[in-house]
Amino acid sequence: MALDPKRTAVILLGASTFPKSAFQPSEAFSVAKNRIRDYFAQKLEVPNSSFLDLFDIDSTVDEIDQQISAFIGDRIESGAEDIFIYYVGHGAFTTTDNSFYLALKGTRQENPSVSALTIRPFAETIKRAAKAVRTFIILDCCFAASAGKAFMGADVSVQNQQLRDAFATRGVAILCAASQESPAFIVEERKITMFTESFNEALLNGDSSISNKYLSLRQIHELTYRNIQSFNSNDTVRPEIVTPIQTHGDISEIPHFENFAFTGAKYDIVAHKRLVEEAIMINNLVQLGNSFIDFVRNFDETETFNKESILLCSECNDLIEEKGEIDRLEYKARRTVAYNRVLEIIEEILKQNVLSKAS
């Protein structure tokens, strides 16, 4: 299910200078932010009205919070389904209660609690404003102010737990630049953060070794780490995904991002059709759900059957859970209806692909 640029909104946060605190300024933060904006604006063609760029802004935390809340509300009213929030800069912990915060241009050294974007109030705003949509948060930031110009972090174990607690709702996935044990780096010679350089490369170019037209955030995460290792000969850092328990599933597994390296040469539509048929023949509903959703996501060029395929997979899960609770004849009847519709959809998608090749 590819991202729809008309239903995508992007919020950009962070700063490159921190005149009221001891945080080191860095041009790398500006370069990183611009790379991400260019990806959404130029590669995905997200309209300008769907951007809220608060990077290097002088507004107070309360003003920023209000702008974020109002922007999300406005975008949802306009049909947005996916919200991306990207932060680059410095992250740290307050000395009073060890609360994790994201530094802003106006963050004051003497009291970051009221002048920085602390994670818990920020989370409350997101949960309230974006509860009906998917929210992807990307944090490229430091966790130790004393680490110096080239470092952006230290131990993030406390931060990870706070993120999990703060965003313990549906529809949120958080991609962090560093693991619990490792710092994150700025690549001084290229004037960009190590994480965003490789993350942006993963978004722009994908991976030809992955035979999918679309990639999930989790796949992008793994590809980002491979890029980090490839681009840097010295110390490297593995990014981390924080995904709260969600009643509607893990959104980091949704194949949202187009794999621009995908050619289709390795993907045999007939072979994948057989996988679905085999699952039906042996009455394996788990295999059916997985192979069918994979088939639709990779071959439904018009995206006609996205919604129905999800509902059919949900019906398969219901049948698995209810097998011992409902009448056997009712169970078999529902299963047959699902099987027939799955096969009908596959035939329709095959026709799409035949017509596409003919044209």
ChimeraX attribute file (.defattr): number of C-alpha atoms within 10 A of each C-alpha:
attribute: neighborCount
match mode: 1-to-1
recipient: residues
	/A:1	19
	/A:2	16
	/A:3	16
	/A:4	15
	/A:5	18
	/A:6	18
	/A:7	17
	/A:8	23
	/A:9	27
	/A:10	27
	/A:11	20
	/A:12	22
	/A:13	23
	/A:14	28
	/A:15	27
	/A:16	22
	/A:17	21
	/A:18	22
	/A:19	15
	/A:20	14
	/A:21	19
	/A:22	13
	/A:23	26
	/A:24	19
	/A:25	17
	/A:26	20
	/A:27	14
	/A:28	23
	/A:29	27
	/A:30	20
	/A:31	19
	/A:32	23
	/A:33	25
	/A:34	13
	/A:35	18
	/A:36	20
	/A:37	19
	/A:38	14
	/A:39	16
	/A:40	22
	/A:41	17
	/A:42	11
	/A:43	12
	/A:44	17
	/A:45	14
	/A:46	22
	/A:47	16
	/A:48	11
	/A:49	11
	/A:50	23
	/A:51	19
	/A:52	17
	/A:53	16
	/A:54	18
	/A:55	22
	/A:56	19
	/A:57	14
	/A:58	14
	/A:59	15
	/A:60	17
	/A:61	19
	/A:62	13
	/A:63	11
	/A:64	16
	/A:65	17
	/A:66	12
	/A:67	15
	/A:68	22
	/A:69	18
	/A:70	12
	/A:71	20
	/A:72	23
	/A:73	15
	/A:74	14
	/A:75	22
	/A:76	19
	/A:77	10
	/A:78	12
	/A:79	13
	/A:80	22
	/A:81	20
	/A:82	23
	/A:83	24
	/A:84	20
	/A:85	18
	/A:86	22
	/A:87	26
	/A:88	28
	/A:89	32
	/A:90	28
	/A:91	27
	/A:92	26
	/A:93	20
	/A:94	13
	/A:95	11
	/A:96	8
	/A:97	8
	/A:98	11
	/A:99	17
	/A:100	24
	/A:101	23
	/A:102	27
	/A:103	29
	/A:104	33
	/A:105	24
	/A:106	21
	/A:107	25
	/A:108	19
	/A:109	16
	/A:110	11
	/A:111	13
	/A:112	22
	/A:113	20
	/A:114	13
	/A:115	22
	/A:116	23
	/A:117	25
	/A:118	21
	/A:119	18
	/A:120	17
	/A:121	13
	/A:122	18
	/A:123	17
	/A:124	13
	/A:125	17
	/A:126	21
	/A:127	21
	/A:128	11
	/A:129	18
	/A:130	23
	/A:131	14
	/A:132	14
	/A:133	18
	/A:134	18
	/A:135	24
	/A:136	21
	/A:137	18
	/A:138	20
	/A:139	25
	/A:140	29
	/A:141	28
	/A:142	28
	/A:143	24
	/A:144	19
	/A:145	19
	/A:146	15
	/A:147	16
	/A:148	12
	/A:149	14
	/A:150	15
	/A:151	21
	/A:152	27
	/A:153	27
	/A:154	20
	/A:155	15
	/A:156	23
	/A:157	11
	/A:158	13
	/A:159	20
	/A:160	19
	/A:161	11
	/A:162	16
	/A:163	18
	/A:164	16
	/A:165	13
	/A:166	18
	/A:167	24
	/A:168	16
	/A:169	16
	/A:170	22
	/A:171	26
	/A:172	26
	/A:173	26
	/A:174	24
	/A:175	21
	/A:176	23
	/A:177	30
	/A:178	27
	/A:179	19
	/A:180	17
	/A:181	12
	/A:182	18
	/A:183	24
	/A:184	27
	/A:185	23
	/A:186	22
	/A:187	16
	/A:188	14
	/A:189	7
	/A:190	11
	/A:191	16
	/A:192	22
	/A:193	30
	/A:194	27
	/A:195	28
	/A:196	25
	/A:197	23
	/A:198	24
	/A:199	26
	/A:200	19
	/A:201	19
	/A:202	25
	/A:203	23
	/A:204	19
	/A:205	13
	/A:206	24
	/A:207	20
	/A:208	15
	/A:209	9
	/A:210	15
	/A:211	18
	/A:212	25
	/A:213	24
	/A:214	23
	/A:215	27
	/A:216	20
	/A:217	22
	/A:218	19
	/A:219	20
	/A:220	25
	/A:221	24
	/A:222	18
	/A:223	20
	/A:224	26
	/A:225	23
	/A:226	15
	/A:227	19
	/A:228	23
	/A:229	17
	/A:230	11
	/A:231	13
	/A:232	12
	/A:233	8
	/A:234	6
	/A:235	11
	/A:236	19
	/A:237	18
	/A:238	21
	/A:239	22
	/A:240	19
	/A:241	20
	/A:242	17
	/A:243	22
	/A:244	21
	/A:245	16
	/A:246	15
	/A:247	9
	/A:248	9
	/A:249	13
	/A:250	16
	/A:251	21
	/A:252	25
	/A:253	13
	/A:254	17
	/A:255	23
	/A:256	20
	/A:257	21
	/A:258	20
	/A:259	24
	/A:260	17
	/A:261	18
	/A:262	19
	/A:263	12
	/A:264	14
	/A:265	7
	/A:266	12
	/A:267	16
	/A:268	11
	/A:269	17
	/A:270	9
	/A:271	10
	/A:272	18
	/A:273	17
	/A:274	12
	/A:275	18
	/A:276	25
	/A:277	19
	/A:278	15
	/A:279	19
	/A:280	21
	/A:281	11
	/A:282	10
	/A:283	13
	/A:284	14
	/A:285	20
	/A:286	14
	/A:287	16
	/A:288	23
	/A:289	23
	/A:290	14
	/A:291	19
	/A:292	26
	/A:293	18
	/A:294	17
	/A:295	20
	/A:296	22
	/A:297	21
	/A:298	20
	/A:299	21
	/A:300	20
	/A:301	13
	/A:302	10
	/A:303	14
	/A:304	13
	/A:305	18
	/A:306	14
	/A:307	10
	/A:308	14
	/A:309	21
	/A:310	15
	/A:311	13
	/A:312	19
	/A:313	20
	/A:314	13
	/A:315	17
	/A:316	22
	/A:317	15
	/A:318	11
	/A:319	18
	/A:320	14
	/A:321	11
	/A:322	12
	/A:323	14
	/A:324	10
	/A:325	9
	/A:326	11
	/A:327	11
	/A:328	11
	/A:329	9
	/A:330	11
	/A:331	16
	/A:332	13
	/A:333	12
	/A:334	14
	/A:335	17
	/A:336	13
	/A:337	11
	/A:338	18
	/A:339	21
	/A:340	12
	/A:341	14
	/A:342	23
	/A:343	16
	/A:344	12
	/A:345	18
	/A:346	23
	/A:347	12
	/A:348	13
	/A:349	22
	/A:350	17
	/A:351	12
	/A:352	16
	/A:353	16
	/A:354	10
	/A:355	10
	/A:356	10
	/A:357	8
	/A:358	7
	/A:359	6
